[in-house]
């Protein structure tokens, strides 16, 4: 994943990167609950876990997951405009497996930002149209209003 | 571009607070 120039640039631009090797720091695996490699955790600056990626992913999917992590971190600090923007980047891709999740959370972010329930209903329509078999479409189905 | 990996989690957490940046913890078994 990391030899990819896009991934390396994205990581350096957006994160403080820490590599923990199983043979060098086994106690850190226990401390953060990592049970398999590769596992990537995204923590906010206060050390709270905001996103977890387990297993290898090709570069494009990995980048989408990193963007999801940044979006979830923004959501957690109540920066709903930033969260909506970052979820929206992933949601715009029809190819990414992360897109349905991103559509869902982009809608939730918009709702949190605007208090407009129409954002949730629109999210349900988008998911049922673009990703009808996804679990995220099922989750959003309660917003059919 | 190469990633400048750090090894000290607690130092990185302090830097994360100061720089207001999230941490990426990569748990690996690959040869270093």
Backbone of each chain as nested JSON, in Angstrom:
{
  "chains": [
    {"id": "A", "residues": [
      {"number": 1, "name": "UNK", "atoms": {"N": [0.838, -1.207, 0.0], "CA": [0.0, 0.0, 0.0], "C": [0.874, 1.258, 0.0]}},
      {"number": 2, "name": "UNK", "atoms": {"N": [1.921, 1.241, 0.868], "CA": [2.688, 2.474, 1.062], "C": [3.668, 2.816, -0.059]}},
      {"number": 3, "name": "UNK", "atoms": {"N": [4.123, 1.818, -0.862], "CA": [4.975, 2.222, -1.991], "C": [4.239, 3.104, -2.994]}},
      {"number": 4, "name": "UNK", "atoms": {"N": [2.904, 3.056, -2.982], "CA": [2.128, 3.889, -3.891], "C": [2.318, 5.363, -3.513]}},
      {"number": 5, "name": "UNK", "atoms": {"N": [2.72, 6.153, -4.489], "CA": [3.025, 7.562, -4.24], "C": [1.826, 8.329, -3.696]}},
      {"number": 6, "name": "UNK", "atoms": {"N": [0.621, 7.994, -4.203], "CA": [-0.592, 8.695, -3.738], "C": [-0.83, 8.421, -2.259]}},
      {"number": 7, "name": "UNK", "atoms": {"N": [-0.602, 7.169, -1.869], "CA": [-0.819, 6.796, -0.469], "C": [0.203, 7.49, 0.429]}},
      {"number": 8, "name": "UNK", "atoms": {"N": [1.466, 7.43, 0.024], "CA": [2.519, 8.03, 0.848], "C": [2.278, 9.528, 1.024]}},
      {"number": 9, "name": "UNK", "atoms": {"N": [1.937, 10.205, -0.045], "CA": [1.691, 11.648, 0.034], "C": [0.493, 11.952, 0.928]}},
      {"number": 10, "name": "UNK", "atoms": {"N": [-0.561, 11.16, 0.769], "CA": [-1.777, 11.392, 1.567], "C": [-1.498, 11.19, 3.054]}},
      {"number": 11, "name": "UNK", "atoms": {"N": [-0.734, 10.142, 3.364], "CA": [-0.409, 9.861, 4.765], "C": [0.418, 10.991, 5.356]}},
      {"number": 12, "name": "UNK", "atoms": {"N": [1.442, 11.414, 4.637], "CA": [2.32, 12.46, 5.176], "C": [1.587, 13.799, 5.322]}},
      {"number": 13, "name": "UNK", "atoms": {"N": [0.644, 14.044, 4.421], "CA": [-0.067, 15.323, 4.453], "C": [-1.102, 15.385, 5.583]}},
      {"number": 14, "name": "UNK", "atoms": {"N": [-1.695, 14.228, 5.901], "CA": [-2.875, 14.256, 6.773], "C": [-2.711, 13.628, 8.149]}},
      {"number": 15, "name": "UNK", "atoms": {"N": [-1.624, 12.87, 8.343], "CA": [-1.488, 12.11, 9.587], "C": [-0.098, 12.258, 10.18]}},
      {"number": 16, "name": "UNK", "atoms": {"N": [-0.009, 11.891, 11.466], "CA": [1.28, 11.591, 12.069], "C": [1.405, 10.069, 12.042]}},
      {"number": 17, "name": "UNK", "atoms": {"N": [2.296, 9.535, 11.219], "CA": [2.346, 8.082, 11.007], "C": [3.267, 7.374, 11.996]}},
      {"number": 18, "name": "UNK", "atoms": {"N": [2.755, 6.288, 12.565], "CA": [3.523, 5.484, 13.515], "C": [3.467, 4.035, 13.063]}},
      {"number": 19, "name": "UNK", "atoms": {"N": [4.613, 3.394, 12.939], "CA": [4.637, 1.968, 12.581], "C": [5.029, 1.16, 13.797]}},
      {"number": 20, "name": "UNK", "atoms": {"N": [4.233, 0.149, 14.077], "CA": [4.449, -0.706, 15.243], "C": [4.641, -2.132, 14.739]}},
      {"number": 21, "name": "UNK", "atoms": {"N": [5.845, -2.671, 14.943], "CA": [6.139, -4.02, 14.462], "C": [5.878, -5.036, 15.562]}},
      {"number": 22, "name": "UNK", "atoms": {"N": [5.28, -6.149, 15.16], "CA": [4.849, -7.155, 16.139], "C": [6.023, -7.692, 16.969]}},
      {"number": 23, "name": "UNK", "atoms": {"N": [7.207, -7.76, 16.372], "CA": [8.345, -8.308, 17.11], "C": [9.025, -7.259, 17.989]}},
      {"number": 24, "name": "UNK", "atoms": {"N": [8.853, -5.982, 17.634], "CA": [9.531, -4.925, 18.389], "C": [8.678, -4.36, 19.518]}},
      {"number": 25, "name": "UNK", "atoms": {"N": [7.376, -4.27, 19.291], "CA": [6.502, -3.654, 20.302], "C": [5.232, -4.486, 20.499]}},
      {"number": 26, "name": "UNK", "atoms": {"N": [5.379, -5.734, 20.921], "CA": [4.169, -6.564, 21.093], "C": [3.207, -5.97, 22.116]}},
      {"number": 27, "name": "UNK", "atoms": {"N": [3.743, -5.211, 23.089], "CA": [2.869, -4.62, 24.103], "C": [1.924, -3.576, 23.497]}},
      {"number": 28, "name": "UNK", "atoms": {"N": [2.367, -2.935, 22.418], "CA": [1.505, -1.93, 21.772], "C": [0.328, -2.601, 21.066]}},
      {"number": 29, "name": "UNK", "atoms": {"N": [0.534, -3.829, 20.565], "CA": [-0.587, -4.559, 19.969], "C": [-1.673, -4.769, 21.021]}},
      {"number": 30, "name": "UNK", "atoms": {"N": [-1.239, -5.153, 22.226], "CA": [-2.197, -5.39, 23.305], "C": [-2.845, -4.075, 23.751]}},
      {"number": 31, "name": "UNK", "atoms": {"N": [-2.05, -3.049, 23.856], "CA": [-2.55, -1.75, 24.319], "C": [-3.688, -1.232, 23.448]}},
      {"number": 32, "name": "UNK", "atoms": {"N": [-3.552, -1.422, 22.12], "CA": [-4.557, -0.885, 21.205], "C": [-5.498, -1.954, 20.652]}},
      {"number": 33, "name": "UNK", "atoms": {"N": [-5.338, -3.196, 21.119], "CA": [-6.261, -4.256, 20.709], "C": [-6.077, -4.73, 19.28]}},
      {"number": 34, "name": "UNK", "atoms": {"N": [-4.872, -4.578, 18.744], "CA": [-4.618, -5.071, 17.384], "C": [-4.412, -6.581, 17.444]}},
      {"number": 35, "name": "UNK", "atoms": {"N": [-5.171, -7.316, 16.624], "CA": [-5.137, -8.775, 16.707], "C": [-4.623, -9.425, 15.439]}},
      {"number": 36, "name": "UNK", "atoms": {"N": [-4.316, -8.632, 14.449], "CA": [-3.933, -9.189, 13.152], "C": [-3.103, -8.149, 12.426]}},
      {"number": 37, "name": "UNK", "atoms": {"N": [-2.327, -8.583, 11.452], "CA": [-1.604, -7.626, 10.632], "C": [-1.948, -7.856, 9.161]}},
      {"number": 38, "name": "UNK", "atoms": {"N": [-1.975, -6.814, 8.353], "CA": [-1.887, -5.428, 8.808], "C": [-3.19, -4.954, 9.451]}},
      {"number": 39, "name": "UNK", "atoms": {"N": [-3.036, -4.184, 10.502], "CA": [-4.151, -3.423, 11.069], "C": [-3.721, -1.964, 11.118]}},
      {"number": 40, "name": "UNK", "atoms": {"N": [-4.606, -1.085, 10.719], "CA": [-4.343, 0.352, 10.783], "C": [-5.438, 0.998, 11.633]}},
      {"number": 41, "name": "UNK", "atoms": {"N": [-5.006, 1.741, 12.632], "CA": [-5.954, 2.506, 13.453], "C": [-5.75, 3.989, 13.197]}},
      {"number": 42, "name": "UNK", "atoms": {"N": [-6.838, 4.693, 13.08], "CA": [-6.774, 6.156, 13.005], "C": [-7.297, 6.697, 14.331]}},
      {"number": 43, "name": "UNK", "atoms": {"N": [-6.443, 7.411, 15.03], "CA": [-6.792, 8.0, 16.324], "C": [-6.891, 9.512, 16.178]}},
      {"number": 44, "name": "UNK", "atoms": {"N": [-7.819, 10.103, 16.93], "CA": [-7.842, 11.561, 16.944], "C": [-6.698, 12.067, 17.838]}},
      {"number": 45, "name": "UNK", "atoms": {"N": [-6.443, 13.364, 17.833], "CA": [-5.289, 13.864, 18.597], "C": [-5.364, 13.569, 20.092]}},
      {"number": 46, "name": "UNK", "atoms": {"N": [-6.558, 13.225, 20.597], "CA": [-6.687, 12.854, 22.003], "C": [-6.493, 11.36, 22.229]}},
      {"number": 47, "name": "UNK", "atoms": {"N": [-6.181, 10.627, 21.162], "CA": [-5.877, 9.211, 21.304], "C": [-7.08, 8.301, 21.205]}},
      {"number": 48, "name": "UNK", "atoms": {"N": [-8.244, 8.832, 20.841], "CA": [-9.43, 7.98, 20.723], "C": [-9.529, 7.405, 19.315]}},
      {"number": 49, "name": "UNK", "atoms": {"N": [-9.811, 6.094, 19.265], "CA": [-9.898, 5.43, 17.958], "C": [-11.116, 5.925, 17.194]}},
      {"number": 50, "name": "UNK", "atoms": {"N": [-10.905, 6.31, 15.926], "CA": [-11.998, 6.784, 15.093], "C": [-12.258, 5.905, 13.886]}},
      {"number": 51, "name": "UNK", "atoms": {"N": [-11.262, 5.057, 13.531], "CA": [-11.452, 4.189, 12.366], "C": [-10.458, 3.052, 12.44]}},
      {"number": 52, "name": "UNK", "atoms": {"N": [-10.874, 1.869, 11.967], "CA": [-9.997, 0.705, 11.968], "C": [-10.041, 0.046, 10.593]}},
      {"number": 53, "name": "UNK", "atoms": {"N": [-8.859, -0.328, 10.105], "CA": [-8.749, -1.03, 8.825], "C": [-7.973, -2.316, 9.101]}},
      {"number": 54, "name": "UNK", "atoms": {"N": [-8.586, -3.455, 8.855], "CA": [-7.909, -4.73, 9.083], "C": [-7.737, -5.445, 7.755]}},
      {"number": 55, "name": "UNK", "atoms": {"N": [-6.499, -5.911, 7.49], "CA": [-6.209, -6.625, 6.255], "C": [-5.703, -5.705, 5.166]}},
      {"number": 56, "name": "UNK", "atoms": {"N": [-5.058, -6.332, 4.194], "CA": [-4.487, -5.577, 3.066], "C": [-5.591, -5.034, 2.165]}},
      {"number": 57, "name": "UNK", "atoms": {"N": [-5.363, -3.854, 1.605], "CA": [-6.244, -3.291, 0.591], "C": [-5.4, -2.721, -0.546]}},
      {"number": 58, "name": "UNK", "atoms": {"N": [-5.878, -2.812, -1.783], "CA": [-5.208, -2.1, -2.875], "C": [-5.211, -0.596, -2.608]}},
      {"number": 59, "name": "UNK", "atoms": {"N": [-4.312, 0.098, -3.275], "CA": [-4.092, 1.518, -2.964], "C": [-5.372, 2.351, -3.016]}},
      {"number": 60, "name": "UNK", "atoms": {"N": [-6.175, 2.179, -4.049], "CA": [-7.366, 3.027, -4.204], "C": [-8.347, 2.806, -3.054]}},
      {"number": 61, "name": "UNK", "atoms": {"N": [-8.535, 1.537, -2.677], "CA": [-9.45, 1.25, -1.565], "C": [-8.87, 1.724, -0.234]}},
      {"number": 62, "name": "UNK", "atoms": {"N": [-7.557, 1.597, -0.114], "CA": [-6.914, 2.052, 1.12], "C": [-7.06, 3.571, 1.267]}},
      {"number": 63, "name": "UNK", "atoms": {"N": [-6.851, 4.287, 0.182], "CA": [-7.033, 5.74, 0.219], "C": [-8.462, 6.107, 0.616]}},
      {"number": 64, "name": "UNK", "atoms": {"N": [-9.427, 5.371, 0.091], "CA": [-10.831, 5.639, 0.453], "C": [-11.045, 5.417, 1.95]}},
      {"number": 65, "name": "UNK", "atoms": {"N": [-10.425, 4.371, 2.499], "CA": [-10.565, 4.107, 3.932], "C": [-9.894, 5.196, 4.775]}},
      {"number": 66, "name": "UNK", "atoms": {"N": [-8.745, 5.673, 4.317], "CA": [-8.085, 6.762, 5.044], "C": [-8.96, 8.02, 5.046]}},
      {"number": 67, "name": "UNK", "atoms": {"N": [-9.581, 8.281, 3.899], "CA": [-10.486, 9.444, 3.82], "C": [-11.677, 9.253, 4.756]}},
      {"number": 68, "name": "UNK", "atoms": {"N": [-12.213, 8.032, 4.809], "CA": [-13.295, 7.74, 5.753], "C": [-12.844, 8.02, 7.189]}},
      {"number": 69, "name": "UNK", "atoms": {"N": [-11.614, 7.622, 7.488], "CA": [-11.087, 7.851, 8.828], "C": [-11.024, 9.321, 9.178]}},
      {"number": 70, "name": "UNK", "atoms": {"N": [-10.548, 10.128, 8.242], "CA": [-10.501, 11.574, 8.479], "C": [-11.91, 12.14, 8.644]}},
      {"number": 71, "name": "UNK", "atoms": {"N": [-12.839, 11.616, 7.852], "CA": [-14.224, 12.082, 7.938], "C": [-14.834, 11.727, 9.294]}},
      {"number": 72, "name": "UNK", "atoms": {"N": [-14.6, 10.493, 9.742], "CA": [-15.136, 10.097, 11.051], "C": [-14.506, 10.933, 12.172]}},
      {"number": 73, "name": "UNK", "atoms": {"N": [-13.228, 11.242, 12.032], "CA": [-12.569, 12.074, 13.048], "C": [-13.191, 13.472, 13.066]}},
      {"number": 74, "name": "UNK", "atoms": {"N": [-13.477, 14.019, 11.89], "CA": [-14.127, 15.338, 11.817], "C": [-15.524, 15.285, 12.434]}},
      {"number": 75, "name": "UNK", "atoms": {"N": [-16.26, 14.206, 12.128], "CA": [-17.61, 14.037, 12.676], "C": [-17.56, 14.019, 14.208]}},
      {"number": 76, "name": "UNK", "atoms": {"N": [-16.576, 13.303, 14.749], "CA": [-16.47, 13.148, 16.2], "C": [-16.175, 14.468, 16.905]}},
      {"number": 77, "name": "UNK", "atoms": {"N": [-15.528, 15.393, 16.208], "CA": [-15.277, 16.696, 16.844], "C": [-16.333, 17.73, 16.438]}},
      {"number": 78, "name": "UNK", "atoms": {"N": [-17.456, 17.21, 15.926], "CA": [-18.616, 18.04, 15.562], "C": [-18.332, 19.012, 14.417]}},
      {"number": 79, "name": "UNK", "atoms": {"N": [-17.331, 18.706, 13.609], "CA": [-17.06, 19.513, 12.417], "C": [-17.801, 18.856, 11.257]}},
      {"number": 80, "name": "UNK", "atoms": {"N": [-19.124, 19.08, 11.235], "CA": [-19.963, 18.342, 10.295], "C": [-19.764, 18.794, 8.849]}},
      {"number": 81, "name": "UNK", "atoms": {"N": [-19.377, 20.04, 8.642], "CA": [-19.107, 20.493, 7.275], "C": [-17.886, 19.757, 6.704]}},
      {"number": 82, "name": "UNK", "atoms": {"N": [-16.826, 19.663, 7.506], "CA": [-15.631, 18.938, 7.07], "C": [-15.947, 17.452, 6.868]}},
      {"number": 83, "name": "UNK", "atoms": {"N": [-16.713, 16.884, 7.783], "CA": [-17.07, 15.467, 7.664], "C": [-17.863, 15.227, 6.38]}},
      {"number": 84, "name": "UNK", "atoms": {"N": [-18.843, 16.081, 6.112], "CA": [-19.663, 15.908, 4.91], "C": [-18.804, 15.995, 3.658]}},
      {"number": 85, "name": "UNK", "atoms": {"N": [-17.866, 16.94, 3.673], "CA": [-16.993, 17.103, 2.509], "C": [-16.148, 15.848, 2.284]}},
      {"number": 86, "name": "UNK", "atoms": {"N": [-15.55, 15.337, 3.35], "CA": [-14.669, 14.164, 3.197], "C": [-15.462, 12.904, 2.88]}},
      {"number": 87, "name": "UNK", "atoms": {"N": [-16.609, 12.703, 3.532], "CA": [-17.446, 11.547, 3.168], "C": [-17.869, 11.671, 1.7]}},
      {"number": 88, "name": "UNK", "atoms": {"N": [-18.127, 12.905, 1.293], "CA": [-18.584, 13.127, -0.076], "C": [-17.556, 12.729, -1.117]}},
      {"number": 89, "name": "UNK", "atoms": {"N": [-16.274, 12.895, -0.798], "CA": [-15.211, 12.494, -1.731], "C": [-15.311, 11.001, -2.014]}},
      {"number": 90, "name": "UNK", "atoms": {"N": [-15.496, 10.216, -0.965], "CA": [-15.587, 8.758, -1.131], "C": [-16.926, 8.384, -1.763]}},
      {"number": 91, "name": "UNK", "atoms": {"N": [-17.97, 9.074, -1.364], "CA": [-19.305, 8.756, -1.872], "C": [-19.404, 8.974, -3.376]}},
      {"number": 92, "name": "UNK", "atoms": {"N": [-18.577, 9.857, -3.909], "CA": [-18.661, 10.187, -5.334], "C": [-18.17, 9.062, -6.223]}},
      {"number": 93, "name": "UNK", "atoms": {"N": [-17.465, 8.091, -5.649], "CA": [-16.915, 7.008, -6.459], "C": [-17.888, 5.84, -6.53]}},
      {"number": 94, "name": "UNK", "atoms": {"N": [-18.239, 5.443, -7.748], "CA": [-19.102, 4.27, -7.912], "C": [-18.322, 2.978, -7.741]}},
      {"number": 95, "name": "UNK", "atoms": {"N": [-16.99, 3.065, -7.872], "CA": [-16.164, 1.857, -7.846], "C": [-15.765, 1.44, -6.437]}},
      {"number": 96, "name": "UNK", "atoms": {"N": [-15.699, 2.374, -5.509], "CA": [-15.166, 2.06, -4.186], "C": [-16.171, 1.275, -3.346]}},
      {"number": 97, "name": "UNK", "atoms": {"N": [-15.681, 0.249, -2.676], "CA": [-16.545, -0.51, -1.771], "C": [-16.939, 0.33, -0.559]}},
      {"number": 98, "name": "UNK", "atoms": {"N": [-16.204, 1.385, -0.314], "CA": [-16.511, 2.257, 0.827], "C": [-17.605, 3.277, 0.499]}},
      {"number": 99, "name": "UNK", "atoms": {"N": [-18.007, 3.36, -0.764], "CA": [-18.942, 4.414, -1.172], "C": [-20.289, 4.355, -0.445]}},
      {"number": 100, "name": "UNK", "atoms": {"N": [-20.916, 3.17, -0.301], "CA": [-22.223, 3.168, 0.391], "C": [-22.131, 3.703, 1.825]}},
      {"number": 101, "name": "UNK", "atoms": {"N": [-21.106, 3.297, 2.542], "CA": [-20.916, 3.821, 3.903], "C": [-20.739, 5.338, 3.873]}},
      {"number": 102, "name": "UNK", "atoms": {"N": [-19.97, 5.796, 2.893], "CA": [-19.708, 7.234, 2.792], "C": [-20.975, 8.014, 2.458]}},
      {"number": 103, "name": "UNK", "atoms": {"N": [-21.814, 7.454, 1.593], "CA": [-23.086, 8.12, 1.28], "C": [-23.922, 8.253, 2.552]}},
      {"number": 104, "name": "UNK", "atoms": {"N": [-23.983, 7.163, 3.312], "CA": [-24.771, 7.162, 4.556], "C": [-24.297, 8.265, 5.5]}},
      {"number": 105, "name": "UNK", "atoms": {"N": [-22.989, 8.261, 5.767], "CA": [-22.472, 9.205, 6.764], "C": [-22.425, 10.638, 6.229]}},
      {"number": 106, "name": "UNK", "atoms": {"N": [-22.309, 10.787, 4.925], "CA": [-22.392, 12.129, 4.345], "C": [-23.78, 12.716, 4.616]}},
      {"number": 107, "name": "UNK", "atoms": {"N": [-24.798, 11.868, 4.457], "CA": [-26.159, 12.317, 4.736], "C": [-26.37, 12.653, 6.201]}},
      {"number": 108, "name": "UNK", "atoms": {"N": [-25.813, 11.801, 7.074], "CA": [-25.94, 12.064, 8.515], "C": [-25.225, 13.369, 8.869]}},
      {"number": 109, "name": "UNK", "atoms": {"N": [-24.059, 13.567, 8.268], "CA": [-23.312, 14.81, 8.534], "C": [-24.114, 16.026, 8.086]}},
      {"number": 110, "name": "UNK", "atoms": {"N": [-24.749, 15.903, 6.915], "CA": [-25.535, 17.038, 6.421], "C": [-26.719, 17.304, 7.357]}},
      {"number": 111, "name": "UNK", "atoms": {"N": [-27.345, 16.215, 7.819], "CA": [-28.46, 16.372, 8.766], "C": [-27.987, 17.045, 10.058]}},
      {"number": 112, "name": "UNK", "atoms": {"N": [-26.832, 16.607, 10.575], "CA": [-26.317, 17.188, 11.824], "C": [-25.963, 18.661, 11.623]}},
      {"number": 113, "name": "UNK", "atoms": {"N": [-25.493, 18.982, 10.41], "CA": [-25.093, 20.363, 10.126], "C": [-26.299, 21.271, 9.966]}},
      {"number": 114, "name": "UNK", "atoms": {"N": [-27.39, 20.741, 9.366], "CA": [-28.508, 21.605, 8.976], "C": [-29.78, 21.365, 9.782]}},
      {"number": 115, "name": "UNK", "atoms": {"N": [-29.874, 20.222, 10.491], "CA": [-31.106, 19.804, 11.182], "C": [-32.264, 19.619, 10.21]}},
      {"number": 116, "name": "UNK", "atoms": {"N": [-31.947, 19.402, 8.945], "CA": [-32.967, 19.207, 7.918], "C": [-33.168, 17.708, 7.7]}},
      {"number": 117, "name": "UNK", "atoms": {"N": [-34.318, 17.188, 8.135], "CA": [-34.587, 15.754, 7.992], "C": [-34.633, 15.327, 6.527]}},
      {"number": 118, "name": "UNK", "atoms": {"N": [-34.827, 16.281, 5.646], "CA": [-34.82, 15.959, 4.219], "C": [-33.485, 15.38, 3.768]}},
      {"number": 119, "name": "UNK", "atoms": {"N": [-32.41, 15.725, 4.482], "CA": [-31.094, 15.178, 4.137], "C": [-31.077, 13.663, 4.32]}},
      {"number": 120, "name": "UNK", "atoms": {"N": [-31.779, 13.184, 5.34], "CA": [-31.82, 11.738, 5.578], "C": [-32.694, 11.048, 4.539]}},
      {"number": 121, "name": "UNK", "atoms": {"N": [-33.8, 11.668, 4.206], "CA": [-34.675, 11.065, 3.195], "C": [-33.964, 11.003, 1.842]}},
      {"number": 122, "name": "UNK", "atoms": {"N": [-33.227, 12.046, 1.51], "CA": [-32.474, 12.05, 0.251], "C": [-31.389, 10.977, 0.278]}},
      {"number": 123, "name": "UNK", "atoms": {"N": [-30.762, 10.806, 1.435], "CA": [-29.732, 9.774, 1.568], "C": [-30.335, 8.392, 1.341]}},
      {"number": 124, "name": "UNK", "atoms": {"N": [-31.504, 8.154, 1.896], "CA": [-32.187, 6.873, 1.671], "C": [-32.455, 6.668, 0.184]}},
      {"number": 125, "name": "UNK", "atoms": {"N": [-32.916, 7.7, -0.49], "CA": [-33.205, 7.564, -1.926], "C": [-31.925, 7.274, -2.708]}},
      {"number": 126, "name": "UNK", "atoms": {"N": [-30.841, 7.969, -2.346], "CA": [-29.568, 7.769, -3.056], "C": [-29.06, 6.346, -2.87]}},
      {"number": 127, "name": "UNK", "atoms": {"N": [-29.107, 5.859, -1.628], "CA": [-28.595, 4.509, -1.366], "C": [-29.466, 3.448, -2.026]}},
      {"number": 128, "name": "UNK", "atoms": {"N": [-30.778, 3.622, -1.997], "CA": [-31.644, 2.605, -2.609], "C": [-31.512, 2.615, -4.119]}},
      {"number": 129, "name": "UNK", "atoms": {"N": [-31.08, 3.745, -4.663], "CA": [-30.884, 3.83, -6.109], "C": [-29.505, 3.328, -6.534]}},
      {"number": 130, "name": "UNK", "atoms": {"N": [-28.469, 3.77, -5.835], "CA": [-27.097, 3.447, -6.262], "C": [-26.591, 2.123, -5.699]}},
      {"number": 131, "name": "UNK", "atoms": {"N": [-26.948, 1.828, -4.457], "CA": [-26.408, 0.63, -3.783], "C": [-27.538, -0.132, -3.087]}},
      {"number": 132, "name": "UNK", "atoms": {"N": [-28.528, -0.601, -3.854], "CA": [-29.735, -1.161, -3.23], "C": [-29.476, -2.421, -2.405]}},
      {"number": 133, "name": "UNK", "atoms": {"N": [-28.392, -3.165, -2.7], "CA": [-28.14, -4.412, -1.966], "C": [-27.219, -4.21, -0.766]}},
      {"number": 134, "name": "UNK", "atoms": {"N": [-26.773, -3.006, -0.54], "CA": [-25.831, -2.772, 0.557], "C": [-26.543, -2.736, 1.909]}},
      {"number": 135, "name": "UNK", "atoms": {"N": [-25.788, -3.069, 2.943], "CA": [-26.353, -2.98, 4.297], "C": [-26.669, -1.521, 4.641]}},
      {"number": 136, "name": "UNK", "atoms": {"N": [-25.957, -0.587, 4.032], "CA": [-26.181, 0.827, 4.319], "C": [-27.521, 1.287, 3.768]}},
      {"number": 137, "name": "UNK", "atoms": {"N": [-27.939, 0.701, 2.649], "CA": [-29.267, 1.011, 2.136], "C": [-30.337, 0.51, 3.101]}},
      {"number": 138, "name": "UNK", "atoms": {"N": [-30.087, -0.662, 3.691], "CA": [-31.051, -1.2, 4.672], "C": [-31.106, -0.293, 5.905]}},
      {"number": 139, "name": "UNK", "atoms": {"N": [-29.943, 0.158, 6.355], "CA": [-29.915, 1.038, 7.527], "C": [-30.661, 2.348, 7.26]}},
      {"number": 140, "name": "UNK", "atoms": {"N": [-30.516, 2.843, 6.033], "CA": [-31.142, 4.13, 5.69], "C": [-32.629, 3.986, 5.384]}},
      {"number": 141, "name": "UNK", "atoms": {"N": [-33.11, 2.75, 5.248], "CA": [-34.501, 2.554, 4.833], "C": [-35.493, 3.089, 5.867]}},
      {"number": 142, "name": "UNK", "atoms": {"N": [-35.058, 3.26, 7.108], "CA": [-35.969, 3.825, 8.125], "C": [-36.245, 5.3, 7.867]}},
      {"number": 143, "name": "UNK", "atoms": {"N": [-35.499, 5.899, 6.946], "CA": [-35.679, 7.32, 6.639], "C": [-36.549, 7.506, 5.388]}},
      {"number": 144, "name": "UNK", "atoms": {"N": [-37.366, 6.503, 5.064], "CA": [-38.11, 6.58, 3.806], "C": [-39.164, 7.682, 3.837]}},
      {"number": 145, "name": "UNK", "atoms": {"N": [-39.581, 8.059, 5.089], "CA": [-40.52, 9.142, 5.295], "C": [-41.26, 9.534, 4.074]}}
    ]},
    {"id": "B", "residues": [
      {"number": 1, "name": "UNK", "atoms": {"N": [7.865, 10.142, -2.651], "CA": [7.862, 10.53, -1.241], "C": [7.857, 9.282, -0.368]}},
      {"number": 2, "name": "UNK", "atoms": {"N": [8.696, 9.291, 0.646], "CA": [8.688, 8.192, 1.609], "C": [7.995, 8.642, 2.888]}},
      {"number": 3, "name": "UNK", "atoms": {"N": [7.362, 7.699, 3.529], "CA": [6.695, 8.017, 4.797], "C": [7.731, 8.013, 5.919]}},
      {"number": 4, "name": "UNK", "atoms": {"N": [7.737, 9.061, 6.708], "CA": [8.649, 9.149, 7.855], "C": [7.979, 8.5, 9.065]}},
      {"number": 5, "name": "UNK", "atoms": {"N": [8.119, 7.188, 9.138], "CA": [7.456, 6.458, 10.22], "C": [8.099, 6.773, 11.558]}},
      {"number": 6, "name": "UNK", "atoms": {"N": [7.27, 6.905, 12.556], "CA": [7.763, 7.035, 13.93], "C": [7.518, 5.714, 14.658]}},
      {"number": 7, "name": "UNK", "atoms": {"N": [8.19, 5.547, 15.804], "CA": [8.014, 4.321, 16.58], "C": [7.447, 4.579, 17.975]}},
      {"number": 8, "name": "UNK", "atoms": {"N": [7.615, 5.788, 18.455], "CA": [7.2, 6.115, 19.827], "C": [5.766, 6.651, 19.816]}},
      {"number": 9, "name": "UNK", "atoms": {"N": [4.826, 5.803, 20.215], "CA": [3.416, 6.179, 20.159], "C": [3.121, 7.37, 21.065]}},
      {"number": 10, "name": "UNK", "atoms": {"N": [3.651, 7.349, 22.27], "CA": [3.306, 8.418, 23.213], "C": [3.866, 9.768, 22.771]}},
      {"number": 11, "name": "UNK", "atoms": {"N": [5.066, 9.755, 22.216], "CA": [5.613, 11.004, 21.681], "C": [4.766, 11.479, 20.499]}},
      {"number": 12, "name": "UNK", "atoms": {"N": [4.358, 10.531, 19.664], "CA": [3.529, 10.877, 18.502], "C": [2.185, 11.453, 18.956]}},
      {"number": 13, "name": "UNK", "atoms": {"N": [1.63, 10.921, 20.049], "CA": [0.365, 11.457, 20.564], "C": [0.535, 12.905, 21.023]}},
      {"number": 14, "name": "UNK", "atoms": {"N": [1.644, 13.181, 21.672], "CA": [1.912, 14.566, 22.088], "C": [2.017, 15.484, 20.873]}},
      {"number": 15, "name": "UNK", "atoms": {"N": [2.722, 15.001, 19.838], "CA": [2.867, 15.796, 18.615], "C": [1.509, 15.982, 17.93]}},
      {"number": 16, "name": "UNK", "atoms": {"N": [0.68, 14.942, 17.992], "CA": [-0.646, 15.017, 17.358], "C": [-1.486, 16.113, 18.005]}},
      {"number": 17, "name": "UNK", "atoms": {"N": [-1.404, 16.208, 19.331], "CA": [-2.151, 17.255, 20.024], "C": [-1.648, 18.631, 19.631]}},
      {"number": 18, "name": "UNK", "atoms": {"N": [-0.322, 18.75, 19.573], "CA": [0.267, 20.052, 19.254], "C": [-0.046, 20.46, 17.812]}},
      {"number": 19, "name": "UNK", "atoms": {"N": [0.03, 19.494, 16.905], "CA": [-0.18, 19.798, 15.48], "C": [-1.646, 19.651, 15.067]}},
      {"number": 20, "name": "UNK", "atoms": {"N": [-2.499, 19.199, 16.002], "CA": [-3.926, 18.986, 15.723], "C": [-4.116, 18.114, 14.491]}},
      {"number": 21, "name": "UNK", "atoms": {"N": [-3.356, 17.007, 14.479], "CA": [-3.44, 16.048, 13.381], "C": [-3.784, 14.672, 13.942]}},
      {"number": 22, "name": "UNK", "atoms": {"N": [-4.553, 13.874, 13.212], "CA": [-4.808, 12.509, 13.691], "C": [-3.57, 11.623, 13.534]}},
      {"number": 23, "name": "UNK", "atoms": {"N": [-3.559, 10.54, 14.314], "CA": [-2.489, 9.551, 14.225], "C": [-2.907, 8.409, 13.318]}},
      {"number": 24, "name": "UNK", "atoms": {"N": [-1.963, 7.901, 12.57], "CA": [-2.17, 6.662, 11.834], "C": [-1.23, 5.628, 12.443]}},
      {"number": 25, "name": "UNK", "atoms": {"N": [-1.801, 4.627, 13.113], "CA": [-1.003, 3.553, 13.699], "C": [-1.042, 2.362, 12.766]}},
      {"number": 26, "name": "UNK", "atoms": {"N": [0.118, 1.958, 12.27], "CA": [0.215, 0.837, 11.343], "C": [0.843, -0.346, 12.073]}},
      {"number": 27, "name": "UNK", "atoms": {"N": [0.029, -1.371, 12.347], "CA": [0.517, -2.572, 13.021], "C": [0.95, -3.563, 11.96]}},
      {"number": 28, "name": "UNK", "atoms": {"N": [2.235, -3.918, 12.009], "CA": [2.813, -4.662, 10.898], "C": [3.613, -5.861, 11.381]}},
      {"number": 29, "name": "UNK", "atoms": {"N": [3.695, -6.859, 10.503], "CA": [4.602, -7.983, 10.732], "C": [5.583, -8.103, 9.568]}},
      {"number": 30, "name": "UNK", "atoms": {"N": [5.551, -7.131, 8.675], "CA": [6.415, -7.174, 7.494], "C": [7.857, -6.885, 7.904]}},
      {"number": 31, "name": "UNK", "atoms": {"N": [8.825, -7.399, 7.141], "CA": [10.23, -7.089, 7.436], "C": [10.453, -5.585, 7.443]}},
      {"number": 32, "name": "UNK", "atoms": {"N": [11.193, -5.127, 8.441], "CA": [11.443, -3.688, 8.552], "C": [12.619, -3.284, 7.665]}}
    ]}
  ]
}
